[in-house]
Amino acid sequence: MIKLIFFDCDGTLLSHNGMYVPDSTKRAFELLEAKGIRRVLSTGRHVSELKRMPAIGDLRFDAFITINGACTYDKDGILCSYEIEREDVQSAYDYLKCHDLGVEFFEDEEAYVNLVNETVIRSQESIHDEVPHVLPLERILSHPIYQIVGYGIRETEGLVSCLNHVRVTRWNASNAVDMVHVSAGKESGMEALMKKWGIEKEETMAFGDALNDLSMLREAGIGVAMGNSEPALKKAADYVAGDIDADGLYLALVHFGILDEGE
């Protein structure tokens, strides 16, 4: 029996065609809550971004795994977090002082970039989000950093090679590279929540569409890739649902008997 479901945000709950959640997904959430099935948002996004997304705010969650597992929150606050090693933060600072590369830094409450260029603008447009504000690069030396986002895959290769204790994930194959502590990941947040709530892996399910959802789908009892997913995610999934805009999430829940057709 499924007791807990993890959901990616963009392309899974939130359509890539605009900042909206399909009506069938909203209905699925209402039914899951009524059945007592816990719902967790598991995303690469920062809490400050989620606050700018009223469509996601309309859905009710029991917990949040944010910035690719670097910070996990439940009703009691931060359950677990993974700060990037200070050695790596210093290396990032030294590299960026000498290279014209747009990078975003995530603290627990703050998110900002060191500069804005066309690559940053294009990447943010691809996820229908505004460009982060700019703060001085020196700030990272005195504040905990939980994720570094390098804009542009090829452009970021030099920065990645300088960091020795990070795990690299991607939203997709072309726009940006997410770097978190090597021990962080969506699965680390999943494990913490399952332990706290006394839920076994076989009682969990996860939905995703992007490359940074691979570990989440593998950690869940049932891993579901949306029809609009990256090919590598479909290959790793236990089941491939329909497209997000073709009621894919709702119909997958019906397929597994979690919801009844017509509910």
PyMOL commands that set and color helices and strands:
alter all, ss='L'
color gray80, all
select helices_A, chain A and resi 23-34+47-50+54-57+67-69+86-96+118-126+137-141+153-162+186-197+201-203+211-219+231-236+244-246+248-255
alter helices_A, ss='H'
color red, helices_A
select strands_A, chain A and resi 4-7+38-42+63-66+71-74+77-81+103-106+111-113+147-151+166-170+176-181+204-208+222-225+239-240
alter strands_A, ss='S'
color yellow, strands_A
deselect
rebuild
show_as cartoon
